[in-house]
Amino acid sequence: MKKDPSLDTQKEVKEKEKIEDQKNSVSLPPPQVYQERQKMFHKKWKTCLPKVVGFSRLRLLFFILLGICLYFSWTTSLYFLLLGAVFLIAFFWAVQKHLFYLEMMEEAKELEEIQQEWLHRYHREWKEIPLPSPPEREIPPYSEDLNLFGHSSLFHLMGLVSTPFGKKNLEEWLSIKPSIPEIQKRQKGFAELVPLLDFRQHLYLFGRRVSPFEIQPFLKWASGKPVVLKKTGLSLLVWFLGMGATFSLLLDMLGNSSFRLFWIIGVFLNILLTTLYSSTFDPIFLLLSQNTSPFVNYEKMASLVLS
């Protein structure tokens, strides 16, 4: 019986795709390679879709059962608390599986789109190829004669870089005359990367998820003055209220109702502090919450290169 590739780890699946990709890139013309990969990734995300839906419903079911167990542990028997702990573990397991297949499905969908984009590049269908933003550096006067930048240009055709660093390097490569040793080094790099289609497309995939505008708010926060660290008393109070309310609630659930007033007061004070300091902390949380994906994708690109 043939094993479903979606059940393997992501690393094993990528290794299989890499081997198959190298075979195809040698034996087939580029358009046919892209079309075959397009079908492969379409089939892959279609295979992942029912698993994503299934684990999404399963995690919801475990969450509801957890809530029911917590309710009955409070009113009926403490045995429901143990059963609730089992459902809590099952919930986190379902969440992990759901996120795993969701990431695999989204990656396969994006790679399917990339095959179509690369077909457009191969056939020089300029209207379908994303036009990169204009160079930030001053372009040389001969660039217009050589059609280096702009629509239907070499920069348009090669515009597979999305990170600010990659875009800057490509602009310099097209604008600045390199030395002979530098040209030879680049040619050697090209020769090494040509057969590694799967590597190049995954690098492009992770790179295009990164936008320079997403990183700026995080850098603004990182270079700014610390707010919480300067308020030592506030930090200790928030920590004490959070931990105290949590332990009081657990003791109340275990049958010691004398602690009920403590966690109710703790929750009330937490809400009060949140209301008082919301104008200070909300902009900070907003900056941080919107800027995790660029760093995750930088980490993925680095791991891909190192592997």
N, C-alpha and C positions, 0 to 999 in steps of 0.2 A: 504494500500500500504506500502510495507516494505521500511524503510528509508535507504538510502545508507550510510554505516558507514563512508565513506570517507568525508561526508559532516559535520560530527560532529567535535568537537574540538579534538585535539590530546589527551588531558587529558581524555575525555569521551571514546574515542576509546581504549586507554590503559587500562582504568578501565574495559571495556567489555572483552578485551583480558585476563586481569588478572583473572577475575571471571571464564571465560571459561577455562583458563589454570589450575586453581586450581581444577576444576571439573574433567578435563581430567587426571591430574597427579595422582589423587586418584583412578580413575576407570580403567585406561589403563596402559599397560606396557610401559616402556620408549621408545622403538623404535617406537611404534605406536603413542605415544604422539608427538615425533619429526616429524614423517611423516604427521600427521594431521596439525601441526603448519606450516610445510613446504608448504603444500597446501594452508593454510590460508594466509600466507604472499605472496605467489606467486599470489594469486587472488587479494590481496590488492594492490600490486604494478602495476598489470595489470589494475586495476580500476583507479589508479592515473595517469597512462601514458597519456590517452587522455586529461585529465585536464591539465597536464603539457604542452603538445603540444599546446592545445587551448589557455591557458593564455600566453604562449610564443609568439604566433602569435598576440594575442590581444594587448599585451604591445608594440609590434613593430608597430601595426596599430595606436595606440594612439600616439606613438612617432612621426610617420610620419605626422599625422594630426596636432600635436602640431607645428611641423616645418612649415607646410603650413600656419597655422594660424598666426604664428609669421611673416612670410614673407608678408602676405597680410595686417597685422596690420601696417607694416612699409610703405607699398606702397599704400594701399587702404583706410582702415577704422580702427579706434581704437576698433570697436566692435569685430573685429577678435581677439584682445588681450584678451578680456573677454572670448571669446570662447576657446582661447588657454589655459587660466587658468583652464577651465573646463576639457580640455583634459589632462592638467598636473596632476590634481587630479586623473583623471581616469587612467593615466599612472602609478602613484605610487600605486594605488589600485591594478592594474593588476600585478605589480611587486611583491607586497606583497602576493597575491594569488598564483602567479607562484612559488615563493620561498617556500611557505607553502606546496604545493602539491609536489614540487620537493624534499624537505626534507623528507616528508612522504614516497615518493616512494623509495628514496635511503635507508632509514631506513628499509623499508619492504624487499628490495632486500638483504641487508646485513643480516637481520634476517633469511631470507630463506637460505642463505649460511651457517649461524651458525647452523641451524638444521641439514644440511648435515654433517657439521664438527662434531657435537655431536653424530651423528649416527656412524661416523667413530671411535670416541672415545669409544662408547659403544661396538662396535664389535672388538676393538683393531686392527684396520687397520692402522698400524704404518706409512706406506708410505704416507698415505693421511692426517696424523695429522701434523700440523706445529711443527717443532722442535724448542723449545725455545733456545735462546742464552745461552752459558755456564755460570755458576755462576761466579760472580765477586769476591766473597769471597773464601777463601781457604776451600775446602771441606774436611771433615774428612776422614781418611784412610778406615774406614769401609763402606763408601758410595758405593764403587764398589761392595763389597760383598752383600750388601742389594739392589743393583740396584736402587739407589736413583736418580742418575743423568745420563745423556746421552740418547742415542737412546733406545727406548722401555722401558724406566725407569718410575718410579713413577712421577718424575719431568716432563717427556714428556707427560704422561697421564694427569697430573693435570695442565699443563702449560697454564692455562686460564688467566694468568695475563700479562698485557702489560705495565702498568705504572712502572717506576723505583721503586716506593715505594712498590707496590704489589709484584713485582719480588723479591725484597730484603726480604720482610716478608716471602714469601713462601720458599726462600732459608734457612732462619733462622729456620723456622718451621721444615724443613726436616733435618737440620744439628745439631741443638742444642737440647739437652734433656730438655723437659719442666718439671715443677713441677706438682704434682697431682692436685692442684687447677687450674693450667693453663690448664691442659688437660680437666678437667671437664667444664671449661668455654668455651673451644673450642667445645666440644661435644654439649653443650647447643646451641651454635651459629649455628652449623651444623644442629641440629634438627629444629631450627627455619627457616633456609634458604631452607631446602629440598623442601617443598611444593611451594616455591615462585620461580617457574621456570621462569616466565616472568620477574620478578625483576632481577634474576641472569643473564639472557641472555641480558637484556638491559644494565646492569652494565658492562658485558663483551663487548658488542657492543661499548659503549662509551670509554671503556678502551683501546680497541685495535686500536682505531683511534689516540691514543696518542703515540708519539715516543719521547724518551728522547733527541734524536738528534735535534728535532724540537725546543725544549725549550732553548737549549744552546745559540743560537745566540741572542735570546731576553734577556737572563740573561746577556750576554756580553754587549749588548747595555745599559741595565738598570744599570749595575755597572760601566759603563764608564763615562767619563766627558761630561757634557752637552755642546752642540755646539751652538744651537740657543740662549739659555738663556744668554750666555756670550756676544752675539752680540746684545745688546739692540737696537742700531740704525737700524740694519738690520731687526730685528723683527718688529719695528714700520714702517719701509719703506715698507716691504712686506704687512703688514696689511693695510696701507694707500693706496697702489697701488691697492690691491685687491678690497677693498671697494669702492675706488674712481672710478675705471674702471666699476664696476658693476652699481653704481648709475648713472654714466654718460651714460652708454648704455641704461638704463631704461628711462632716460630723453630724450635721442635721439629718442627712440622708441615712446615716447609720443608726439613727434612733435617738440621738442626744439633742432634743429640741431646745435645750437651753442656749445653744449657739445660733439659733435662728435669727435672733435680733442682730447679731454681729454681722452676718453676711448681708442682711437687708440694709443695714447702715453702710456697709462697705460698698455695696452696689450704688446706693444713693450718692455717696461722696464721690465715687468715680464718675458718675453722670454729671455731678456738679462741677468737678474739675475739668471734665471734657468741655462743658459749656463755657466755663470761664476762659480757658486757654485755647479754644478752637480757632480763634483768629490768628494765633501764633503758630500752631502746629499743623493746621490744615494745609497751608501752602507747602510746608516741608514734606508732608506725607504725599501730597499731590506730585511733587517733583520726583520723589523716590519711587512711587508706584508706577510711574510711566516710563521708567528707564532701566528696567531689568533685562529686557529682551536684547538690546544691543550688546550688552556685556556677555550674555549667554552665547550669542552668535559669534562674537570674537573668540570666546573660549572654544567653541566648536571648530572654528577655522584653524586655531592654533593646534588643537588636538589632531585635526585632519592632516595638517602639514607634518607634525611630529611623528604620526603613525606611518 
